[in-house]
Amino acid sequence: MSIGGDMAASRLRCRGVADVGYISSLTFLAVIGLPAWCCADDDILRRTQALYLRATPISMRFSDGSSSWKSSDVDVRSVPGEYVVIRTSSLELDTDGASKERRGCDGDSQPDTSMHDSGGKAIDADYTPYIVIPGCVRPGFFDSMFHRGRYEKCLASPPYEQIGIKLGDLALAVHGSLTAPAIAAEMGPERKIGEASIALHRALGHETVGSNPGNPQCAGNVGLEGETYLFVELGSSTGEFQSPQEKAGVLEQWWRQLKVDR
């Protein structure tokens, strides 16, 4: 559930209740004059942490022989058969698939995406909340000369397969008390993880369009600071594009029903 603006007015009083522990009694909340969703913040935070700690860190092996992600602020864990959780303290922005104007501040952006909709069009980062999964990027001429065989090694054991996710998998993103549905619709570099579209940043309270005074039409290439968790539902891909917005209720229910104990 996403927390609406009407919750802000009661946030301070709600925190006072949350400080004495999680309150599940609707009767108690009614007696003291607080709404039933008063402790939703606390509930989301507790559940997020419990699900993250339940998962086991995934051991990686990349084509260059290393076992760590390029960024030290990411952690990838899994509960086999259930979910993968990606934690990052700075969710990076991906503008691929968006209009030229929106991609104007992103020097690495591309008009196309790895996944396409039913009409064969790229997935618009400005409209669709999506996440980027690590893949194998074909090297340029000079990279292929200096790093012979790496691309082939990556293809033999691509990082998304090591993690257990693939294009089309659905996910629920959590940032603080906010949640948002997403889909794995783009593939990025081998050792990079923790990127999300303009629309997903927006859904998590981080509007990037208009943040660059020099180019207000573009999405400012600035990450979302603070811990963000991306819970990917294993086996949820159909091989075709699914609208995350239409799957929001199903994803929320799936996340709520996950066991928090080992």
MARZABA-277548 format. One record per residue: x, y, z of N, C-alpha, C in turn; residue in one letter. Coordinates in steps of 0.2 Angstrom, whole numbers, padded with zeros to 4 digits, always signed. Each point is the difference from the previous one (the first is absolute). Layout:
   n.c1   n.c2   n.c3  ca.c1  ca.c2  ca.c3   c.c1   c.c2   c.c3  residuo
      X      Y      Z      X      Y      Z      X      Y      Z        A
...
//
This chain:
   n.c1   n.c2   n.c3  ca.c1  ca.c2  ca.c3   c.c1   c.c2   c.c3  residuo
  +0004  -0006  +0000  -0004  +0006  +0000  +0004  +0006  +0000        M
  -0001  +0005  -0004  +0003  +0006  +0000  -0003  +0005  +0005        S
  +0004  +0004  +0003  -0003  +0004  +0005  -0001  +0007  -0003        I
  -0006  +0002  +0001  -0003  +0006  -0003  +0002  +0006  +0004        G
  -0001  +0006  -0003  +0001  +0006  +0003  -0003  +0002  +0007        G
  -0007  -0003  +0000  -0004  +0001  +0006  +0004  -0003  +0006        D
  +0004  -0005  -0001  +0004  -0003  +0006  +0005  +0005  +0003        M
  +0002  +0005  -0004  +0006  +0004  +0003  -0003  +0004  +0006        A
  -0006  +0002  +0000  -0002  +0004  +0006  +0000  -0004  +0007        A
  -0001  -0007  -0001  +0000  -0004  +0006  +0006  -0003  +0002        S
  +0005  +0001  -0005  +0006  -0004  +0001  +0004  +0001  +0006        R
  +0000  +0006  +0003  +0003  +0001  +0007  -0003  -0004  +0005        L
  -0007  +0000  +0001  -0003  -0004  +0005  +0000  -0007  -0002        R
  +0000  -0002  -0006  +0001  -0007  -0002  +0007  -0003  +0003        C
  +0005  +0004  -0001  +0007  -0002  +0002  +0000  -0001  +0008        R
  -0004  +0004  +0003  +0000  -0001  +0007  -0003  -0006  +0002        G
  -0005  -0003  -0003  -0003  -0006  +0001  +0005  -0006  -0002        V
  +0003  +0001  -0006  +0005  -0005  -0003  +0006  -0001  +0005        A
  +0002  +0005  +0004  +0005  +0000  +0004  +0000  -0005  +0006        D
  -0007  -0001  +0001  -0001  -0005  +0006  -0001  -0007  -0003        V
  +0001  -0001  -0006  -0001  -0007  -0004  -0005  +0000  -0005        G
  +0000  -0005  -0004  -0005  -0001  -0005  -0007  -0001  +0003        Y
  -0005  +0004  -0002  -0007  +0000  +0002  -0004  -0003  -0005        I
  -0003  -0006  +0001  -0004  -0003  -0005  -0008  +0001  +0002        S
  -0001  +0002  +0006  -0007  +0001  +0002  -0003  +0006  -0002        S
  -0005  -0001  -0005  -0004  +0005  -0003  -0004  +0004  +0006        L
  -0002  -0004  +0005  -0004  +0003  +0005  +0004  +0005  +0004        T
  +0006  -0002  +0001  +0004  +0005  +0004  +0001  +0006  -0004        F
  +0002  -0001  -0006  +0001  +0006  -0004  -0006  +0005  +0000        L
  -0006  -0003  -0001  -0006  +0004  +0000  -0001  +0003  +0007        A
  +0001  -0003  +0005  -0001  +0003  +0007  +0004  +0006  +0001        V
  +0007  +0000  -0003  +0004  +0006  +0001  -0001  +0005  -0006        I
  -0004  -0002  -0004  -0002  +0005  -0005  +0005  +0001  -0006        G
  +0003  -0006  -0002  +0005  +0000  -0006  -0003  -0005  -0005        L
  +0001  +0002  -0006  -0003  -0005  -0006  +0003  -0007  +0000        P
  -0003  -0004  -0003  +0002  -0007  +0000  +0007  -0001  -0003        A
  +0001  +0004  -0005  +0007  +0000  -0003  +0005  +0003  +0003        W
  -0001  +0002  +0006  +0005  +0004  +0004  +0007  -0003  +0000        C
  +0000  -0006  +0001  +0007  -0004  +0001  +0002  -0003  -0006        C
  -0003  +0002  -0006  +0002  -0003  -0006  +0008  +0001  -0002        A
  +0002  +0006  +0002  +0007  +0001  -0001  +0005  -0005  +0004        D
  -0002  -0001  +0006  +0004  -0005  +0004  -0001  -0007  -0003        D
  -0006  -0001  -0002  -0001  -0007  -0003  +0004  -0001  -0006        D
  +0000  +0004  -0004  +0004  +0000  -0007  +0008  -0001  +0002        I
  +0002  +0004  +0004  +0007  +0000  +0002  +0002  -0006  +0003        L
  -0004  -0003  +0005  +0002  -0006  +0003  +0000  -0006  -0004        R
  -0005  +0000  -0005  -0001  -0006  -0004  +0006  +0001  -0005        R
  +0002  +0005  -0003  +0005  +0001  -0005  +0007  -0003  +0003        T
  +0001  +0003  +0006  +0006  -0003  +0004  +0000  -0007  +0001        Q
  -0006  -0003  +0002  +0000  -0007  +0002  +0001  -0004  -0007        A
  -0003  +0002  -0005  +0001  -0004  -0006  +0007  +0001  -0003        L
  +0003  +0005  +0001  +0007  +0001  -0003  +0004  -0004  +0004        Y
  +0000  +0000  +0007  +0004  -0005  +0004  -0001  -0007  -0001        L
  -0006  -0002  -0002  -0002  -0007  -0001  +0004  -0002  -0006        R
  +0001  +0004  -0005  +0003  -0002  -0006  +0008  -0002  +0001        A
  +0003  -0004  -0004  +0007  -0001  +0000  +0004  +0003  -0005        T
  +0005  +0003  +0001  +0005  +0004  -0005  +0001  -0005  -0005        P
  +0000  +0003  -0006  +0002  -0004  -0006  +0007  +0001  -0002        I
  +0004  -0006  -0001  +0007  +0000  -0002  +0000  +0001  -0008        S
  +0004  +0005  -0002  +0000  +0002  -0007  +0007  -0002  -0003        M
  +0000  -0001  -0006  +0007  -0001  -0004  -0001  +0003  -0007        R
  +0004  +0005  +0000  +0000  +0004  -0007  +0005  -0002  -0004        F
  -0001  +0002  -0007  +0005  -0002  -0005  +0007  +0003  +0001        S
  +0001  +0005  +0004  +0007  +0002  +0001  +0003  -0003  +0006        D
  -0004  -0005  +0003  +0003  -0004  +0006  -0002  +0003  +0007        G
  -0003  +0006  +0000  -0002  +0003  +0006  -0006  -0003  +0003        S
  -0002  +0002  +0006  -0006  -0003  +0003  -0004  +0005  +0003        S
  +0001  +0007  -0001  -0003  +0005  +0003  -0003  +0005  -0005        S
  -0006  +0003  +0001  -0003  +0005  -0004  +0005  +0006  +0000        W
  -0001  +0004  -0005  +0004  +0006  -0001  -0001  +0005  +0005        K
  -0007  +0001  +0003  -0001  +0004  +0005  +0000  -0004  +0007        S
  +0003  +0003  +0005  +0000  -0003  +0006  -0006  +0001  +0004        S
  -0005  +0004  -0002  -0006  +0001  +0004  -0006  -0004  -0002        D
  +0001  -0006  -0004  -0005  -0004  -0002  +0001  -0007  +0003        V
  -0005  -0003  +0002  +0000  -0007  +0002  -0006  -0004  -0003        D
  +0002  -0006  -0002  -0005  -0004  -0004  -0001  -0007  +0004        V
  -0006  -0001  +0002  -0002  -0006  +0004  -0006  -0004  -0003        R
  +0000  -0006  +0002  -0006  -0004  -0003  -0003  -0005  +0005        S
  -0006  -0002  -0001  -0003  -0006  +0003  -0002  -0004  -0006        V
  +0003  -0005  -0001  -0001  -0004  -0006  -0007  -0002  -0001        P
  -0003  +0001  -0006  -0007  -0002  -0001  -0005  +0005  +0002        G
  +0002  +0005  +0003  -0004  +0005  +0003  +0001  +0007  -0003        E
  +0006  +0003  +0002  +0002  +0007  -0002  +0007  +0001  +0000        Y
  +0002  +0006  -0003  +0007  +0003  +0000  -0002  +0007  +0003        V
  +0005  +0002  +0004  -0001  +0007  +0003  +0007  +0003  -0002        V
  -0001  +0006  -0003  +0006  +0004  -0002  +0000  +0006  +0005        I
  +0005  +0001  +0004  +0000  +0006  +0004  +0005  +0005  -0002        R
  -0002  +0006  +0000  +0005  +0006  -0002  -0001  +0006  +0004        T
  +0005  +0003  +0001  +0000  +0006  +0004  -0001  +0007  -0005        S
  +0001  -0002  -0006  -0001  +0006  -0005  -0002  -0003  -0007        S
  -0007  +0000  +0000  -0003  -0003  -0006  +0001  +0004  -0006        L
  +0004  -0002  -0005  +0002  +0004  -0006  -0006  +0000  -0005        E
  +0001  +0005  -0004  -0006  +0002  -0005  +0002  -0003  -0007        L
  -0005  -0003  -0003  +0001  -0002  -0007  -0006  +0003  -0004        D
  +0002  +0003  -0006  -0005  +0004  -0004  -0001  -0004  -0007        T
  +0003  -0006  -0001  -0001  -0003  -0006  -0007  -0001  -0002        D
  -0002  +0001  -0006  -0006  -0001  -0003  -0005  +0006  +0000        G
  +0003  +0005  +0004  -0004  +0007  +0001  +0001  +0004  -0006        A
  -0004  +0006  -0001  +0001  +0004  -0005  +0007  +0003  +0000        S
  +0002  +0003  -0006  +0006  +0004  +0000  +0001  +0005  +0005        K
  -0005  +0004  +0001  +0000  +0005  +0005  +0001  -0002  +0007        E
  -0003  -0006  +0002  +0001  -0003  +0006  +0007  -0002  +0001        R
  +0003  -0003  -0005  +0007  -0003  +0000  +0005  +0005  +0000        R
  -0001  +0006  -0001  +0004  +0006  -0001  +0006  +0001  +0005        G
  -0001  -0002  +0006  +0005  +0000  +0005  +0004  -0006  +0002        C
  -0002  -0005  -0004  +0003  -0007  +0001  +0005  -0002  -0006        D
  +0006  +0001  +0001  +0005  -0001  -0005  +0000  -0007  -0003        G
  -0002  -0005  +0005  +0000  -0007  -0002  -0006  -0003  -0002        D
  -0005  +0005  -0001  -0007  -0003  -0002  -0001  -0002  -0007        S
  -0005  -0005  -0001  -0001  -0002  -0007  -0008  +0000  -0001        Q
  -0001  +0001  -0006  -0008  +0000  -0002  -0003  -0007  +0001        P
  +0004  -0005  +0000  -0003  -0007  +0000  +0001  -0003  +0007        D
  -0004  -0005  +0001  +0001  -0004  +0006  +0000  -0008  -0002        T
  +0002  -0004  +0005  +0001  -0007  -0002  -0007  -0003  +0000        S
  -0005  +0002  +0003  -0007  -0003  -0001  -0004  +0005  -0003        M
  -0005  -0002  -0004  -0004  +0004  -0004  -0008  -0002  +0002        H
  -0004  +0005  -0001  -0007  -0001  +0001  -0003  -0004  -0006        D
  -0007  -0002  +0001  -0003  -0004  -0005  +0000  +0003  -0007        S
  +0001  +0006  -0001  +0001  +0004  -0006  +0007  +0000  -0003        G
  +0005  -0003  +0004  +0007  +0000  -0002  +0003  +0006  +0001        G
  -0003  +0005  +0004  +0004  +0006  +0002  +0004  -0001  +0007        K
  +0005  +0005  +0000  +0004  +0000  +0006  -0005  +0002  +0006        A
  +0003  -0003  +0006  -0004  +0002  +0006  +0002  +0007  +0003        I
  -0005  +0004  +0000  +0002  +0007  +0002  +0001  +0001  +0007        D
  +0006  +0002  +0002  +0003  +0001  +0007  -0004  +0006  +0003        A
  -0003  +0004  -0004  -0004  +0006  +0003  -0007  -0002  +0002        D
  -0002  -0006  -0002  -0007  -0002  +0001  +0000  -0007  +0004        Y
  +0004  -0004  -0002  +0000  -0007  +0004  +0005  +0000  +0005        T
  -0002  -0002  +0006  +0005  -0002  +0006  +0003  -0006  -0002        P
  +0007  +0000  -0002  +0003  -0006  -0001  +0007  +0000  +0004        Y
  +0003  -0006  +0000  +0007  +0000  +0003  +0004  -0003  -0005        I
  +0007  +0001  +0001  +0005  -0003  -0005  +0003  -0006  +0003        V
  +0001  -0005  -0004  +0004  -0006  +0003  +0006  -0001  -0004        I
  +0005  -0002  +0004  +0007  -0001  -0003  +0000  -0005  -0006        P
  +0004  +0001  -0005  +0000  -0004  -0006  +0007  +0000  -0003        G
  +0001  -0002  -0006  +0006  +0000  -0003  +0000  +0005  -0006        C
  +0004  +0005  +0000  +0000  +0005  -0005  +0005  -0001  -0005        V
  -0001  +0000  -0006  +0005  -0001  -0005  +0005  +0005  +0000        R
  +0006  -0001  +0001  +0006  +0005  +0000  +0001  +0003  -0007        P
  +0003  +0006  +0001  +0002  +0004  -0006  +0006  -0003  -0003        G
  +0003  +0003  -0005  +0006  -0003  -0003  +0006  +0000  +0004        F
  +0001  +0005  +0004  +0006  +0000  +0004  +0000  -0004  +0006        F
  -0006  +0000  +0003  -0002  -0004  +0006  +0001  -0008  -0002        D
  -0002  -0002  -0006  +0000  -0006  -0002  +0008  -0002  -0001        S
  +0004  +0004  -0002  +0007  -0001  -0001  +0004  -0001  +0006        M
  -0002  +0004  +0005  +0004  +0000  +0007  -0003  -0005  +0005        F
  -0007  -0002  -0001  -0003  -0005  +0004  -0003  -0006  -0004        H
  +0004  -0003  -0003  -0002  -0006  -0005  -0003  -0005  +0005        R
  -0006  -0002  -0003  -0003  -0006  +0003  -0005  +0002  +0006        G
  +0000  +0006  +0002  -0004  +0001  +0006  -0008  +0000  -0002        R
  -0001  +0003  -0006  -0007  +0000  -0002  -0003  -0007  +0000        Y
  +0004  -0005  -0003  -0002  -0007  -0001  +0000  -0003  +0007        E
  +0004  +0002  +0005  +0000  -0003  +0007  -0007  +0002  +0003        K
  -0001  +0006  -0001  -0007  +0003  +0003  -0006  -0003  -0003        C
  +0000  -0002  -0006  -0005  -0003  -0004  -0001  -0007  +0003        L
  +0005  -0003  +0002  +0000  -0007  +0002  -0003  +0000  +0007        A
  +0000  +0005  +0004  -0003  +0000  +0007  -0002  +0008  +0001        S
  -0005  +0002  -0003  -0002  +0007  +0001  -0002  +0001  +0007        P
  +0001  +0006  +0002  -0002  +0002  +0007  -0007  -0001  +0002        P
  -0004  +0002  -0004  -0007  -0001  +0001  -0002  -0007  +0001        Y
  +0003  -0005  -0003  -0001  -0007  +0001  +0003  -0002  +0007        E
  +0005  +0003  +0002  +0003  -0002  +0006  -0004  +0002  +0006        Q
  -0003  +0006  -0001  -0005  +0003  +0005  -0007  -0004  +0000        I
  -0002  -0002  -0006  -0006  -0004  -0001  -0006  +0004  -0003        G
  +0002  +0006  -0002  -0006  +0005  -0003  +0001  +0000  -0007        I
  -0005  +0003  -0004  +0000  +0001  -0007  -0004  +0005  -0002        K
  +0000  +0003  -0006  -0004  +0005  -0003  -0007  -0002  +0001        L
  -0004  +0004  +0002  -0008  -0001  +0001  -0002  -0002  +0007        G
  +0005  -0001  +0004  -0002  -0002  +0007  -0003  +0007  +0003        D
  -0004  -0001  +0004  -0004  +0005  +0004  +0004  +0001  +0007        L
  -0001  +0007  +0002  +0004  +0001  +0006  -0005  +0005  +0004        A
  +0002  +0001  +0007  -0003  +0005  +0004  +0006  +0004  +0003        L
  +0000  +0006  -0001  +0005  +0005  +0002  -0002  +0003  +0007        A
  +0004  +0000  +0005  -0001  +0003  +0006  +0005  +0005  +0002        V
  -0002  +0006  +0001  +0004  +0006  +0003  -0003  +0003  +0006        H
  +0002  -0001  +0005  -0003  +0003  +0006  -0007  -0003  +0001        G
  -0005  +0004  +0000  -0007  -0003  +0001  -0003  +0000  -0007        S
  +0003  +0001  -0005  -0003  +0000  -0007  +0002  -0006  -0003        L
  -0005  -0003  -0004  +0001  -0006  -0004  -0003  +0002  -0007        T
  +0003  -0004  -0005  -0002  +0001  -0007  +0001  -0006  -0004        A
  -0004  -0002  -0004  +0001  -0006  -0005  +0005  +0002  -0005        P
  +0003  -0005  -0003  +0005  +0001  -0005  +0001  -0007  -0004        A
  +0003  +0001  -0006  +0002  -0006  -0004  +0007  +0000  -0002        I
  +0003  -0005  -0001  +0007  -0001  -0002  +0000  +0001  -0008        A
  +0001  +0006  -0003  -0001  +0001  -0007  +0006  +0002  -0003        A
  +0006  +0001  +0003  +0006  +0003  -0003  +0006  -0004  +0002        E
  +0005  -0001  -0004  +0006  -0004  +0002  +0006  +0005  +0000        M
  +0004  +0000  +0005  +0006  +0004  +0000  +0006  -0004  +0000        G
  +0006  +0004  +0002  +0006  -0003  +0001  +0001  -0006  +0005        P
  +0005  -0004  -0001  +0000  -0006  +0003  +0001  +0001  +0008        E
  +0004  +0005  +0002  +0001  +0000  +0007  -0004  +0006  +0004        R
  -0005  +0002  -0004  -0004  +0006  +0003  -0007  -0002  +0001        K
  -0003  +0002  +0006  -0006  -0002  +0002  -0003  +0006  +0005        I
  -0007  +0001  +0000  -0002  +0005  +0004  -0002  +0007  -0004        G
  -0003  -0001  -0006  -0002  +0005  -0004  -0008  -0001  -0001        E
  -0003  +0006  -0001  -0008  +0000  -0001  -0002  +0006  -0004        A
  -0005  -0001  -0004  -0003  +0005  -0004  -0002  +0006  +0003        S
  -0001  +0005  -0004  -0003  +0007  +0002  -0006  -0001  +0004        I
  -0005  -0004  -0003  -0006  -0001  +0003  +0000  -0004  +0007        A
  +0005  -0004  +0001  +0001  -0004  +0006  +0002  +0005  +0005        L
  +0005  +0004  -0002  +0003  +0005  +0005  -0006  +0005  +0002        H
  -0004  +0002  -0005  -0006  +0004  +0002  -0005  -0003  +0005        R
  -0001  -0006  -0001  -0005  -0004  +0004  +0003  -0001  +0007        A
  +0007  +0001  +0001  +0003  -0001  +0006  +0001  +0007  +0003        L
  -0003  +0005  -0002  +0001  +0007  +0002  +0006  +0004  -0002        G
  +0003  -0002  -0006  +0006  +0003  -0002  -0002  +0002  -0007        H
  -0002  +0006  -0001  -0001  +0003  -0007  +0006  +0003  -0003        E
  +0002  -0003  -0005  +0007  +0002  -0003  -0001  +0005  -0006        T
  -0006  +0000  -0003  -0002  +0005  -0006  +0000  +0007  +0003        V
  +0004  +0004  -0003  +0000  +0007  +0002  +0005  +0002  +0006        G
  +0004  -0005  +0002  +0004  +0001  +0005  +0007  +0003  -0002        S
  +0001  +0001  -0007  +0006  +0003  -0003  -0002  +0007  -0003        N
  +0002  +0005  +0004  -0002  +0007  -0002  +0002  +0001  -0007        P
  +0005  -0003  -0003  +0003  +0002  -0007  -0004  -0003  -0005        G
  -0004  -0006  +0002  -0004  -0003  -0005  -0006  -0003  +0004        N
  -0005  +0004  +0001  -0006  -0002  +0004  -0004  -0006  -0003        P
  +0001  -0001  -0007  -0004  -0005  -0003  +0003  -0007  +0001        Q
  +0006  -0001  +0002  +0003  -0006  +0001  -0001  -0003  +0007        C
  +0002  -0006  +0001  +0000  -0003  +0006  +0007  +0000  +0003        A
  +0001  +0004  +0005  +0006  +0001  +0003  +0003  -0006  +0003        G
  +0007  -0001  -0002  +0003  -0007  +0001  +0002  +0000  +0007        N
  -0004  +0000  +0005  +0001  +0000  +0007  -0003  -0006  +0003        V
  +0004  -0004  +0004  -0003  -0006  +0004  -0005  +0002  +0005        G
  -0003  -0005  +0002  -0005  +0000  +0006  +0004  -0002  +0006        L
  +0002  +0005  +0005  +0004  -0002  +0006  -0005  -0003  +0005        E
  +0004  -0005  +0004  -0004  -0003  +0005  -0001  -0007  -0002        G
  -0001  -0005  +0005  -0001  -0007  -0002  -0006  -0001  -0004        E
  +0001  -0004  -0006  -0006  -0002  -0004  +0001  -0007  -0001        T
  -0006  -0004  +0001  +0000  -0007  -0001  -0004  -0002  -0006        Y
  +0003  -0004  -0004  -0004  -0003  -0006  -0001  -0007  +0001        L
  -0006  -0002  +0001  -0002  -0007  +0001  -0003  -0003  -0006        F
  +0004  -0004  -0003  -0002  -0003  -0007  -0003  -0007  +0001        V
  -0006  -0001  -0003  -0004  -0006  +0001  +0003  -0005  -0005        E
  +0003  -0005  +0003  +0003  -0005  -0005  -0005  -0004  -0004        L
  +0001  -0001  -0006  -0004  -0004  -0004  -0006  +0004  -0002        G
  +0000  +0007  +0000  -0006  +0004  -0001  +0000  +0002  -0008        S
  +0005  -0001  -0003  +0000  +0002  -0007  -0004  -0005  -0005        S
  -0003  +0004  -0004  -0004  -0004  -0005  +0003  +0000  -0007        T
  +0006  +0003  +0000  +0004  +0001  -0006  -0003  +0006  -0005        G
  -0005  +0003  +0003  -0003  +0006  -0004  -0001  +0005  +0005        E
  +0000  +0006  -0002  -0001  +0006  +0004  -0007  +0000  +0004        F
  +0001  +0001  +0006  -0006  +0001  +0005  +0000  +0007  +0003        Q
  -0006  +0003  +0000  +0000  +0007  +0003  +0000  -0001  +0007        S
  +0006  +0003  +0003  +0000  +0000  +0008  -0005  +0003  +0003        P
  -0003  +0006  -0003  -0005  +0004  +0003  -0007  -0005  +0001        Q
  -0001  -0004  -0005  -0006  -0004  +0000  +0001  -0006  +0005        E
  +0007  -0002  +0002  +0001  -0005  +0004  +0002  +0002  +0007        K
  -0002  +0007  +0002  +0002  +0002  +0006  -0003  -0003  +0006        A
  -0007  -0002  +0000  -0003  -0003  +0005  +0002  -0007  +0001        G
  +0002  -0004  -0005  +0002  -0006  +0000  +0007  -0001  +0003        V
  +0004  +0005  -0002  +0007  +0000  +0003  +0000  +0002  +0007        L
  -0004  +0005  +0002  -0001  +0002  +0007  -0002  -0006  +0005        E
  -0005  -0004  -0003  -0002  -0006  +0004  +0005  -0005  +0000        Q
  +0004  -0001  -0005  +0005  -0005  +0000  +0005  +0002  +0005        W
  +0002  +0006  +0000  +0005  +0002  +0005  -0002  -0001  +0007        W
  -0006  +0002  +0001  -0003  -0001  +0007  -0001  -0007  +0002        R
  +0000  -0005  -0004  -0001  -0007  +0002  +0007  -0003  +0000        Q
  +0005  +0003  -0001  +0007  -0003  +0000  +0001  -0002  +0008        L
  +0003  -0005  +0001  +0002  -0002  +0007  +0006  +0004  +0002        K
  +0000  +0003  +0006  +0005  +0004  +0003  +0005  -0004  +0004        V
  -0002  -0006  +0002  +0005  -0004  +0003  +0003  -0005  -0004        D
  +0006  -0003  +0002  +0004  -0005  -0004  -0004  -0007  +0000        R
//
